[in-house]
Amino acid sequence: MFEKSDTHPAMEAAMIKGYRQMSSAQRLKMAFKMSETIRTLAQAGILKRHPGISDEELRKRLGAILLGRELSIKVNGWDPEKEGY
C-alpha cells in the first residue's frame, strides 16, 4: 500500500511529465544522486546521535539503516535492535 503523499496532485503530475521526458541516463543519474543524498543524511543523523564513533561503527549503523535488520546481521554481524541504528 502506498503512503499518502504531501505533494499537490498538479505538482505531482508535472513532476511525472518531467520524468517521462528525461532519458534513461538522466533518470538513472537522478536516482544515483538521490541515493547519495539519502546516505549523506543518514550518516549525518548517526553522527549527531553518536558523536565520536569509529568509522567501523558508522559503517555498521549505516548498514543497519540501508539494509534492514536481517541483512545487517548477516552482512555486518550488527543487530540494530540490540546495538541501535
Backbone atoms as SQL, in Angstrom:
CREATE TABLE atoms (id INTEGER PRIMARY KEY, chain TEXT, resi INTEGER, resn TEXT, atom TEXT, x REAL, y REAL, z REAL);
INSERT INTO atoms VALUES
  (1, 'A', 1, 'MET', 'N', 0.834, -1.179, 0.000),
  (2, 'A', 1, 'MET', 'CA', 0.000, 0.000, 0.000),
  (3, 'A', 1, 'MET', 'C', 0.879, 1.242, 0.000),
  (4, 'A', 2, 'PHE', 'N', 0.491, 2.242, -0.758),
  (5, 'A', 2, 'PHE', 'CA', 1.254, 3.476, -0.837),
  (6, 'A', 2, 'PHE', 'C', 0.898, 4.405, 0.304),
  (7, 'A', 3, 'GLU', 'N', 1.903, 5.131, 0.765),
  (8, 'A', 3, 'GLU', 'CA', 1.664, 6.124, 1.795),
  (9, 'A', 3, 'GLU', 'C', 1.056, 7.363, 1.153),
  (10, 'A', 4, 'LYS', 'N', 0.305, 8.109, 1.956),
  (11, 'A', 4, 'LYS', 'CA', -0.301, 9.334, 1.468),
  (12, 'A', 4, 'LYS', 'C', 0.798, 10.347, 1.154),
  (13, 'A', 5, 'SER', 'N', 0.673, 11.008, 0.026),
  (14, 'A', 5, 'SER', 'CA', 1.670, 11.984, -0.403),
  (15, 'A', 5, 'SER', 'C', 1.283, 13.381, 0.060),
  (16, 'A', 6, 'ASP', 'N', 2.287, 14.199, 0.362),
  (17, 'A', 6, 'ASP', 'CA', 2.018, 15.590, 0.707),
  (18, 'A', 6, 'ASP', 'C', 2.217, 16.504, -0.504),
  (19, 'A', 7, 'THR', 'N', 2.440, 15.901, -1.672),
  (20, 'A', 7, 'THR', 'CA', 2.630, 16.661, -2.902),
  (21, 'A', 7, 'THR', 'C', 1.280, 16.945, -3.547),
  (22, 'A', 8, 'HIS', 'N', 1.067, 18.197, -3.918),
  (23, 'A', 8, 'HIS', 'CA', -0.183, 18.591, -4.575),
  (24, 'A', 8, 'HIS', 'C', -0.311, 17.808, -5.881),
  (25, 'A', 9, 'PRO', 'N', -1.509, 17.313, -6.199),
  (26, 'A', 9, 'PRO', 'CA', -1.696, 16.495, -7.413),
  (27, 'A', 9, 'PRO', 'C', -1.207, 17.162, -8.697),
  (28, 'A', 10, 'ALA', 'N', -1.407, 18.473, -8.838),
  (29, 'A', 10, 'ALA', 'CA', -0.947, 19.163, -10.049),
  (30, 'A', 10, 'ALA', 'C', 0.581, 19.156, -10.129),
  (31, 'A', 11, 'MET', 'N', 1.233, 19.339, -8.994),
  (32, 'A', 11, 'MET', 'CA', 2.700, 19.316, -8.965),
  (33, 'A', 11, 'MET', 'C', 3.212, 17.905, -9.250),
  (34, 'A', 12, 'GLU', 'N', 2.544, 16.909, -8.688),
  (35, 'A', 12, 'GLU', 'CA', 2.943, 15.527, -8.937),
  (36, 'A', 12, 'GLU', 'C', 2.826, 15.190, -10.420),
  (37, 'A', 13, 'ALA', 'N', 1.743, 15.634, -11.056),
  (38, 'A', 13, 'ALA', 'CA', 1.556, 15.381, -12.487),
  (39, 'A', 13, 'ALA', 'C', 2.663, 16.055, -13.302),
  (40, 'A', 14, 'ALA', 'N', 3.041, 17.279, -12.914),
  (41, 'A', 14, 'ALA', 'CA', 4.110, 17.993, -13.620),
  (42, 'A', 14, 'ALA', 'C', 5.447, 17.269, -13.442),
  (43, 'A', 15, 'MET', 'N', 5.692, 16.761, -12.241),
  (44, 'A', 15, 'MET', 'CA', 6.935, 16.025, -11.989),
  (45, 'A', 15, 'MET', 'C', 6.988, 14.750, -12.827),
  (46, 'A', 16, 'ILE', 'N', 5.892, 14.021, -12.865),
  (47, 'A', 16, 'ILE', 'CA', 5.836, 12.782, -13.649),
  (48, 'A', 16, 'ILE', 'C', 6.063, 13.080, -15.128),
  (49, 'A', 17, 'LYS', 'N', 5.443, 14.148, -15.610),
  (50, 'A', 17, 'LYS', 'CA', 5.638, 14.541, -17.009),
  (51, 'A', 17, 'LYS', 'C', 7.116, 14.830, -17.273),
  (52, 'A', 18, 'GLY', 'N', 7.750, 15.536, -16.345),
  (53, 'A', 18, 'GLY', 'CA', 9.177, 15.839, -16.486),
  (54, 'A', 18, 'GLY', 'C', 10.031, 14.585, -16.492),
  (55, 'A', 19, 'TYR', 'N', 9.718, 13.647, -15.608),
  (56, 'A', 19, 'TYR', 'CA', 10.471, 12.389, -15.556),
  (57, 'A', 19, 'TYR', 'C', 10.329, 11.620, -16.863),
  (58, 'A', 20, 'ARG', 'N', 9.143, 11.637, -17.428),
  (59, 'A', 20, 'ARG', 'CA', 8.905, 10.904, -18.681),
  (60, 'A', 20, 'ARG', 'C', 9.663, 11.515, -19.850),
  (61, 'A', 21, 'GLN', 'N', 9.965, 12.799, -19.751),
  (62, 'A', 21, 'GLN', 'CA', 10.705, 13.471, -20.823),
  (63, 'A', 21, 'GLN', 'C', 12.218, 13.268, -20.691),
  (64, 'A', 22, 'MET', 'N', 12.651, 12.767, -19.566),
  (65, 'A', 22, 'MET', 'CA', 14.083, 12.520, -19.353),
  (66, 'A', 22, 'MET', 'C', 14.507, 11.238, -20.061),
  (67, 'A', 23, 'SER', 'N', 15.770, 11.210, -20.425),
  (68, 'A', 23, 'SER', 'CA', 16.318, 9.973, -20.973),
  (69, 'A', 23, 'SER', 'C', 16.542, 8.990, -19.822),
  (70, 'A', 24, 'SER', 'N', 16.748, 7.742, -20.170),
  (71, 'A', 24, 'SER', 'CA', 17.040, 6.731, -19.146),
  (72, 'A', 24, 'SER', 'C', 18.299, 7.102, -18.369),
  (73, 'A', 25, 'ALA', 'N', 19.288, 7.614, -19.069),
  (74, 'A', 25, 'ALA', 'CA', 20.539, 8.009, -18.416),
  (75, 'A', 25, 'ALA', 'C', 20.305, 9.144, -17.424),
  (76, 'A', 26, 'GLN', 'N', 19.461, 10.095, -17.789),
  (77, 'A', 26, 'GLN', 'CA', 19.154, 11.208, -16.883),
  (78, 'A', 26, 'GLN', 'C', 18.418, 10.718, -15.634),
  (79, 'A', 27, 'ARG', 'N', 17.467, 9.811, -15.838),
  (80, 'A', 27, 'ARG', 'CA', 16.725, 9.271, -14.683),
  (81, 'A', 27, 'ARG', 'C', 17.646, 8.461, -13.775),
  (82, 'A', 28, 'LEU', 'N', 18.545, 7.695, -14.373),
  (83, 'A', 28, 'LEU', 'CA', 19.490, 6.908, -13.584),
  (84, 'A', 28, 'LEU', 'C', 20.428, 7.819, -12.794),
  (85, 'A', 29, 'LYS', 'N', 20.909, 8.872, -13.434),
  (86, 'A', 29, 'LYS', 'CA', 21.777, 9.839, -12.755),
  (87, 'A', 29, 'LYS', 'C', 21.041, 10.469, -11.575),
  (88, 'A', 30, 'MET', 'N', 19.774, 10.806, -11.769),
  (89, 'A', 30, 'MET', 'CA', 18.967, 11.386, -10.696),
  (90, 'A', 30, 'MET', 'C', 18.801, 10.386, -9.547),
  (91, 'A', 31, 'ALA', 'N', 18.561, 9.139, -9.880),
  (92, 'A', 31, 'ALA', 'CA', 18.392, 8.107, -8.847),
  (93, 'A', 31, 'ALA', 'C', 19.676, 7.929, -8.039),
  (94, 'A', 32, 'PHE', 'N', 20.825, 7.926, -8.709),
  (95, 'A', 32, 'PHE', 'CA', 22.102, 7.810, -8.001),
  (96, 'A', 32, 'PHE', 'C', 22.329, 9.007, -7.083),
  (97, 'A', 33, 'LYS', 'N', 21.982, 10.197, -7.555),
  (98, 'A', 33, 'LYS', 'CA', 22.150, 11.403, -6.744),
  (99, 'A', 33, 'LYS', 'C', 21.240, 11.341, -5.512),
  (100, 'A', 34, 'MET', 'N', 20.001, 10.878, -5.695),
  (101, 'A', 34, 'MET', 'CA', 19.089, 10.742, -4.555),
  (102, 'A', 34, 'MET', 'C', 19.637, 9.740, -3.546),
  (103, 'A', 35, 'SER', 'N', 20.172, 8.644, -4.044),
  (104, 'A', 35, 'SER', 'CA', 20.745, 7.625, -3.169),
  (105, 'A', 35, 'SER', 'C', 21.920, 8.194, -2.375),
  (106, 'A', 36, 'GLU', 'N', 22.756, 8.970, -3.038),
  (107, 'A', 36, 'GLU', 'CA', 23.900, 9.602, -2.375),
  (108, 'A', 36, 'GLU', 'C', 23.422, 10.578, -1.295),
  (109, 'A', 37, 'THR', 'N', 22.367, 11.327, -1.595),
  (110, 'A', 37, 'THR', 'CA', 21.815, 12.279, -0.627),
  (111, 'A', 37, 'THR', 'C', 21.251, 11.555, 0.585),
  (112, 'A', 38, 'ILE', 'N', 20.537, 10.467, 0.358),
  (113, 'A', 38, 'ILE', 'CA', 19.978, 9.679, 1.463),
  (114, 'A', 38, 'ILE', 'C', 21.099, 9.157, 2.353),
  (115, 'A', 39, 'ARG', 'N', 22.146, 8.647, 1.754),
  (116, 'A', 39, 'ARG', 'CA', 23.294, 8.121, 2.508),
  (117, 'A', 39, 'ARG', 'C', 23.939, 9.234, 3.341),
  (118, 'A', 40, 'THR', 'N', 24.123, 10.403, 2.739),
  (119, 'A', 40, 'THR', 'CA', 24.734, 11.538, 3.443),
  (120, 'A', 40, 'THR', 'C', 23.881, 11.973, 4.625),
  (121, 'A', 41, 'LEU', 'N', 22.573, 12.068, 4.422),
  (122, 'A', 41, 'LEU', 'CA', 21.671, 12.464, 5.509),
  (123, 'A', 41, 'LEU', 'C', 21.647, 11.420, 6.621),
  (124, 'A', 42, 'ALA', 'N', 21.644, 10.153, 6.240),
  (125, 'A', 42, 'ALA', 'CA', 21.647, 9.084, 7.247),
  (126, 'A', 42, 'ALA', 'C', 22.931, 9.125, 8.069),
  (127, 'A', 43, 'GLN', 'N', 24.065, 9.317, 7.409),
  (128, 'A', 43, 'GLN', 'CA', 25.338, 9.404, 8.128),
  (129, 'A', 43, 'GLN', 'C', 25.349, 10.595, 9.079),
  (130, 'A', 44, 'ALA', 'N', 24.831, 11.730, 8.629),
  (131, 'A', 44, 'ALA', 'CA', 24.785, 12.918, 9.486),
  (132, 'A', 44, 'ALA', 'C', 23.926, 12.656, 10.719),
  (133, 'A', 45, 'GLY', 'N', 22.797, 11.979, 10.528),
  (134, 'A', 45, 'GLY', 'CA', 21.930, 11.648, 11.656),
  (135, 'A', 45, 'GLY', 'C', 22.602, 10.715, 12.647),
  (136, 'A', 46, 'ILE', 'N', 23.308, 9.727, 12.130),
  (137, 'A', 46, 'ILE', 'CA', 24.025, 8.783, 13.001),
  (138, 'A', 46, 'ILE', 'C', 25.084, 9.527, 13.810),
  (139, 'A', 47, 'LEU', 'N', 25.862, 10.368, 13.141),
  (140, 'A', 47, 'LEU', 'CA', 26.938, 11.087, 13.827),
  (141, 'A', 47, 'LEU', 'C', 26.395, 12.084, 14.848),
  (142, 'A', 48, 'LYS', 'N', 25.222, 12.635, 14.590),
  (143, 'A', 48, 'LYS', 'CA', 24.606, 13.544, 15.564),
  (144, 'A', 48, 'LYS', 'C', 24.179, 12.775, 16.814),
  (145, 'A', 49, 'ARG', 'N', 23.627, 11.575, 16.608),
  (146, 'A', 49, 'ARG', 'CA', 23.169, 10.762, 17.747),
  (147, 'A', 49, 'ARG', 'C', 24.315, 10.060, 18.462),
  (148, 'A', 50, 'HIS', 'N', 25.407, 9.791, 17.739),
  (149, 'A', 50, 'HIS', 'CA', 26.532, 9.027, 18.298),
  (150, 'A', 50, 'HIS', 'C', 27.855, 9.721, 17.963),
  (151, 'A', 51, 'PRO', 'N', 28.095, 10.904, 18.517),
  (152, 'A', 51, 'PRO', 'CA', 29.346, 11.608, 18.190),
  (153, 'A', 51, 'PRO', 'C', 30.565, 10.812, 18.660),
  (154, 'A', 52, 'GLY', 'N', 31.597, 10.860, 17.860),
  (155, 'A', 52, 'GLY', 'CA', 32.846, 10.214, 18.249),
  (156, 'A', 52, 'GLY', 'C', 32.937, 8.729, 17.965),
  (157, 'A', 53, 'ILE', 'N', 31.951, 8.158, 17.257),
  (158, 'A', 53, 'ILE', 'CA', 32.027, 6.729, 16.952),
  (159, 'A', 53, 'ILE', 'C', 33.106, 6.477, 15.898),
  (160, 'A', 54, 'SER', 'N', 33.571, 5.249, 15.849),
  (161, 'A', 54, 'SER', 'CA', 34.593, 4.872, 14.867),
  (162, 'A', 54, 'SER', 'C', 33.970, 4.773, 13.472),
  (163, 'A', 55, 'ASP', 'N', 34.825, 4.795, 12.466),
  (164, 'A', 55, 'ASP', 'CA', 34.355, 4.620, 11.088),
  (165, 'A', 55, 'ASP', 'C', 33.661, 3.266, 10.926),
  (166, 'A', 56, 'GLU', 'N', 34.190, 2.253, 11.600),
  (167, 'A', 56, 'GLU', 'CA', 33.604, 0.908, 11.527),
  (168, 'A', 56, 'GLU', 'C', 32.189, 0.898, 12.098),
  (169, 'A', 57, 'GLU', 'N', 31.998, 1.543, 13.244),
  (170, 'A', 57, 'GLU', 'CA', 30.660, 1.585, 13.842),
  (171, 'A', 57, 'GLU', 'C', 29.710, 2.403, 12.976),
  (172, 'A', 58, 'LEU', 'N', 30.197, 3.487, 12.404),
  (173, 'A', 58, 'LEU', 'CA', 29.372, 4.285, 11.494),
  (174, 'A', 58, 'LEU', 'C', 28.918, 3.423, 10.322),
  (175, 'A', 59, 'ARG', 'N', 29.843, 2.650, 9.753),
  (176, 'A', 59, 'ARG', 'CA', 29.510, 1.773, 8.620),
  (177, 'A', 59, 'ARG', 'C', 28.449, 0.751, 9.007),
  (178, 'A', 60, 'LYS', 'N', 28.576, 0.180, 10.198),
  (179, 'A', 60, 'LYS', 'CA', 27.607, -0.827, 10.644),
  (180, 'A', 60, 'LYS', 'C', 26.238, -0.204, 10.913),
  (181, 'A', 61, 'ARG', 'N', 26.223, 0.955, 11.536),
  (182, 'A', 61, 'ARG', 'CA', 24.945, 1.622, 11.804),
  (183, 'A', 61, 'ARG', 'C', 24.274, 2.049, 10.494),
  (184, 'A', 62, 'LEU', 'N', 25.056, 2.549, 9.559),
  (185, 'A', 62, 'LEU', 'CA', 24.512, 2.926, 8.258),
  (186, 'A', 62, 'LEU', 'C', 23.989, 1.689, 7.534),
  (187, 'A', 63, 'GLY', 'N', 24.737, 0.607, 7.606),
  (188, 'A', 63, 'GLY', 'CA', 24.280, -0.645, 7.001),
  (189, 'A', 63, 'GLY', 'C', 22.957, -1.104, 7.575),
  (190, 'A', 64, 'ALA', 'N', 22.780, -0.931, 8.877),
  (191, 'A', 64, 'ALA', 'CA', 21.520, -1.327, 9.515),
  (192, 'A', 64, 'ALA', 'C', 20.356, -0.522, 8.958),
  (193, 'A', 65, 'ILE', 'N', 20.591, 0.764, 8.709),
  (194, 'A', 65, 'ILE', 'CA', 19.533, 1.620, 8.164),
  (195, 'A', 65, 'ILE', 'C', 19.230, 1.246, 6.718),
  (196, 'A', 66, 'LEU', 'N', 20.267, 1.084, 5.921),
  (197, 'A', 66, 'LEU', 'CA', 20.083, 0.852, 4.486),
  (198, 'A', 66, 'LEU', 'C', 19.680, -0.576, 4.149),
  (199, 'A', 67, 'LEU', 'N', 20.176, -1.544, 4.920),
  (200, 'A', 67, 'LEU', 'CA', 19.933, -2.948, 4.598),
  (201, 'A', 67, 'LEU', 'C', 18.761, -3.556, 5.351),
  (202, 'A', 68, 'GLY', 'N', 18.428, -2.983, 6.492),
  (203, 'A', 68, 'GLY', 'CA', 17.417, -3.593, 7.346),
  (204, 'A', 68, 'GLY', 'C', 18.067, -4.571, 8.312),
  (205, 'A', 69, 'ARG', 'N', 17.300, -4.989, 9.300),
  (206, 'A', 69, 'ARG', 'CA', 17.837, -5.799, 10.392),
  (207, 'A', 69, 'ARG', 'C', 18.434, -7.127, 9.920),
  (208, 'A', 70, 'GLU', 'N', 17.677, -7.892, 9.155),
  (209, 'A', 70, 'GLU', 'CA', 18.114, -9.240, 8.778),
  (210, 'A', 70, 'GLU', 'C', 19.432, -9.223, 8.006),
  (211, 'A', 71, 'LEU', 'N', 19.524, -8.381, 6.984),
  (212, 'A', 71, 'LEU', 'CA', 20.765, -8.316, 6.206),
  (213, 'A', 71, 'LEU', 'C', 21.902, -7.702, 7.007),
  (214, 'A', 72, 'SER', 'N', 21.575, -6.746, 7.871),
  (215, 'A', 72, 'SER', 'CA', 22.606, -6.145, 8.719),
  (216, 'A', 72, 'SER', 'C', 23.272, -7.202, 9.595),
  (217, 'A', 73, 'ILE', 'N', 22.476, -8.086, 10.143),
  (218, 'A', 73, 'ILE', 'CA', 23.022, -9.163, 10.977),
  (219, 'A', 73, 'ILE', 'C', 23.879, -10.099, 10.127),
  (220, 'A', 74, 'LYS', 'N', 23.373, -10.486, 8.945),
  (221, 'A', 74, 'LYS', 'CA', 24.114, -11.409, 8.077),
  (222, 'A', 74, 'LYS', 'C', 25.406, -10.805, 7.551),
  (223, 'A', 75, 'VAL', 'N', 25.352, -9.566, 7.120),
  (224, 'A', 75, 'VAL', 'CA', 26.493, -8.938, 6.462),
  (225, 'A', 75, 'VAL', 'C', 27.504, -8.374, 7.460),
  (226, 'A', 76, 'ASN', 'N', 27.001, -7.688, 8.484),
  (227, 'A', 76, 'ASN', 'CA', 27.887, -6.968, 9.399),
  (228, 'A', 76, 'ASN', 'C', 27.944, -7.549, 10.808),
  (229, 'A', 77, 'GLY', 'N', 27.115, -8.556, 11.082),
  (230, 'A', 77, 'GLY', 'CA', 27.063, -9.068, 12.445),
  (231, 'A', 77, 'GLY', 'C', 26.539, -8.037, 13.426),
  (232, 'A', 78, 'TRP', 'N', 25.715, -7.121, 12.948),
  (233, 'A', 78, 'TRP', 'CA', 25.210, -5.998, 13.743),
  (234, 'A', 78, 'TRP', 'C', 23.690, -6.105, 13.825),
  (235, 'A', 79, 'ASP', 'N', 23.190, -6.313, 15.031),
  (236, 'A', 79, 'ASP', 'CA', 21.745, -6.379, 15.242),
  (237, 'A', 79, 'ASP', 'C', 21.279, -5.021, 15.744),
  (238, 'A', 80, 'PRO', 'N', 20.628, -4.241, 14.883),
  (239, 'A', 80, 'PRO', 'CA', 20.228, -2.895, 15.286),
  (240, 'A', 80, 'PRO', 'C', 19.222, -2.868, 16.433),
  (241, 'A', 81, 'GLU', 'N', 18.497, -3.954, 16.644),
  (242, 'A', 81, 'GLU', 'CA', 17.569, -3.986, 17.773),
  (243, 'A', 81, 'GLU', 'C', 18.323, -4.076, 19.096),
  (244, 'A', 82, 'LYS', 'N', 19.552, -4.610, 19.064),
  (245, 'A', 82, 'LYS', 'CA', 20.376, -4.698, 20.276),
  (246, 'A', 82, 'LYS', 'C', 21.375, -3.548, 20.359),
  (247, 'A', 83, 'GLU', 'N', 22.004, -3.236, 19.230),
  (248, 'A', 83, 'GLU', 'CA', 23.086, -2.247, 19.194),
  (249, 'A', 83, 'GLU', 'C', 22.612, -0.835, 18.869),
  (250, 'A', 84, 'GLY', 'N', 21.469, -0.738, 18.211),
  (251, 'A', 84, 'GLY', 'CA', 20.947, 0.563, 17.791),
  (252, 'A', 84, 'GLY', 'C', 21.266, 0.856, 16.337),
  (253, 'A', 85, 'TYR', 'N', 20.579, 1.849, 15.824),
  (254, 'A', 85, 'TYR', 'CA', 20.769, 2.265, 14.428),
  (255, 'A', 85, 'TYR', 'C', 21.753, 3.405, 14.356);
